[in-house]
Amino acid sequence: MAGMKYSLTILLLLTAFPLSAATIIEAIGKAYDLKSGQPVYIETHIIQINKPTKINKLIVAMPLSDQVTYASPDGKVFATKTVDYGTTPLTPKVVFNNLKFNQRESVFIQSNNVVILHEEDNQRQQHQLPLKSDLVIDAGFDTFIRKHWASLLANKTHRFEFLSISETSTYAFKVKKSNEDTKTVAFTMTLDSFIGGLFIDPIIITYEKKEHKLLTYQGLTNIPKDKDSNFSAKIIYTYKEKP
């Protein structure tokens, strides 16, 4: 459990509105080390969504895809990620390329199974897990939050199985509202067991209430700090709609 790596660096995904013209959103996440406060990386998301042509807002449709680049504070790209939501936004296909360590992680659904591929130095390992009805994969967690938005605001706790792209097994988590004011709401995610909670710090995600935009993420990320551990960071997000 102590070596577990997971992430919810999950961005601007959507509510279910009718499909219409495609829109491109650029989201920038600046990550700061939780202990030192120093900048550690910048993630840039190019998110394609469908939205009704008559509504000029960011959160109006289902996500289509997300192309992500990760760069060090000096601008050098060290990783990329693609997220293809297709018709299953809770369990998207995810491919993560770690350029720094020459690794490639892939997760996708095939014939009611979850296929997990790890490629490194011309070596390939494949694992399969049964597809569970309450499964959430990587960035699909943002869709999960929006799906249960009303009940979470009403203080209901939701449980689910979570799979990170760096893992070969799922973990049981729970999420609930932890703070709210007139403009923002924060949710806290923890392992759904007392023992697990002793080893993994809670993840806190804060949203803007009006448009349900993710504002900050605080906790363990899926970005490797070295071969054995990932960054724990606070990530602050900003958005703009691209022409």
N, C-alpha and C positions, 0 to 999 in steps of 0.2 A: 504493500500500500504506500510506503514512504516514497517509492520511486515512481509513483503514478504521475503521468503527465496528461493534462487536459487543458482545454481552453474554451472560453466563451467569448472570444474577441469577435463578436457577432454584431453585424451592422444592419441598419436601415432595411429591414425586410418588412413585410407588408400585411395589410388587411385585405379581405376578399371583396374586391369591387369588380365590375365587368371589365373584360379585357378590351383594350383599345390600342392607341398609339404607344410605341415604345419610348421610354424616356431614360436618359442616362444621368445618374447621380454620381458625383465624385465625393468621397468621404476620406478625410485625413484623420488618422489617429496618431497622436504623439504619446509615446510610452515613456514613463519615468519610473526608475527603480523605487520600489516601495520603501527600502531602508535608507538609501542615500539621497533620493529625490533627483538624482542626475538623469538626464535624457539617455535612453538606451537604444531606441529605434523608432522609426516612423513607418506606419503602414498606410498605403494608399489604395483605396478601393474604387474601382470603376464598376458601378452596379447598374445593371439593366433591369428595368421594371416595366410592367404594363400599367398604364393609367388612363382613365377616361380623359378625353381631350378637353372637356369643359371644366375640369377641376385642376387648378394650378397649385397643387400641394404635393409635398414629398411622399406622404404615406397614403396611397390610394389604390394599390393593386398588389398582385402577387409578384414575387421576385422571379426573374428569369436566370440571371447569372451574376457572378461577382468575380472580377479579375483583381487580384491583390498582389502588390509588390511590397517587400519589406526591405528597408534600407537603414544602415547605421546613421548616426547623427551627422556624419560627414557626407552622406548622400550615396554611399556605395551599397548597391543592391546585393543582399545575401540570401534571399529566399523569395519564392513566388507561390501563390496559391490560386487555384481556380475552383469555383463552386458552381455546379450546374444543378439548379433546383428542379427543372422539369415539371412533372406533375406531383412531386412528393417533396414539398418545401420543408417538411420536418426531417427528412432523411435524404439530403442532397448527395450527389456524387461530388467527392472532394479529392483534389490532387494537390499535394504539397511538395514542392521542390526545395530542398535545403541545399543551396549552392555551396555553402561554406563547408559542409561535410560530405558533399556528393551523395546525398540520399534523396529518395523519392518515396513518398507515402501516398497510397491511393485507397479510397473507400467507396464502394458502390453496391447497389442492390442488384441481385441476379437470382431469379427463380426462387423467390421467397427466402433467400439467404443474404447475409451481409458478407461481402468479399473484402478482405483487407490484404493489401499488397505492400511489402517492404522491399525496396531495391537499393542495393549499396555495393559499389565496387564489383559490378557485373554479377552479383549474387542476388537471387530473387526468392523471397519467402512469401507463401500465401496461407492465409487462415480464413476459415468460414465460421460464421455464427448464424444461428436461426434468427429470422426477422421477427422481432417482438412488436406487439401492437402499440406499446408505449415508448418505443425507441425514438431518441432524438440524436442526430449526428451533427457534430461540430456546429457550424453556423445556423443550423436548423433551430437552435435554441431561441434565437430572436423571434422566429415565427411562432414558437411555442408560447413565448411571453404574450405576443399579440393575440394569439388564439384564446388565451385565458385571461385577457386583460381585465375584463369586468369583475370576474370572480376573485382575481388576485387583489384588486383594489378593495374588494369587500372582505379582505382578510382571510380568504380561503388558501390553504396550503395545497400545492400540487406536487405529485410525485411522478418520476419518470426514470427510464434507463438512458444513460448518456454514453455515447461512444466518441472518443477523441481519435483523430487521425493517427496519433502516435501509440495507440493502445490496441491490444488484441482481445480485449474483453470489455464488457460494459460495466458501469457502476450505477448503483441506485442513488438518486439525488432527490432532494425536495427543495422547493422554492416558495418563498412567501414574501409579502410586503414587509419592509422593515422601517421605512420612513416616508413621510409625505408632507408636502406643503402645497401652496396654491399653484405652483408652476411645475414642480418636479415630483417624481415618486421613485423610491429606491426599493429594489428587491434583493433578497439575500438567498444565495444558493449554498447548500451544504450537503455533505454525504448523508444519506438516510440511515445512519447507524451511529450509535454513541462512540464506538471504538474508532470508526473512520474519522469522525469529527475531531478526534484528538490529534490526528496526524495532518489533516488538510485544513488550512485556514478557510473561512467562508469567502465566497466570491460575492462582491457587491456591485450591482449594475444599476445605474441611475438613468431614468428616461425623462424627457420633456413630455408633459402630460397632454398638451394640445395636439401635437402631431405624432406622439409616440416615438420620437427620435431618441436613439441611444446617445446619451451625453458623456457618461464615464463608465469605465470598467475597472474594477480593482480586484486583483487576485493573481493566481497562477495562470500563466499564458501557455500557448503551444509553441512559443518561440525559444529555441535552444540557446541557453547561455553558454553551455559547453556540451561535451558528449554525454554527461551524466545528469544534467539539470536544466530546467527552463527558467526563464525570467519570471519573477513576481513583480508586477508593475501596476501602476495606475495609468490608464489610457484615456486621453481626453479627445473627443471627436468633434469635428466641424464638417459642414456639408455645403455643397453648392450644386445646382442643377446645370448640366452642361448643355450648350446649344446643339 
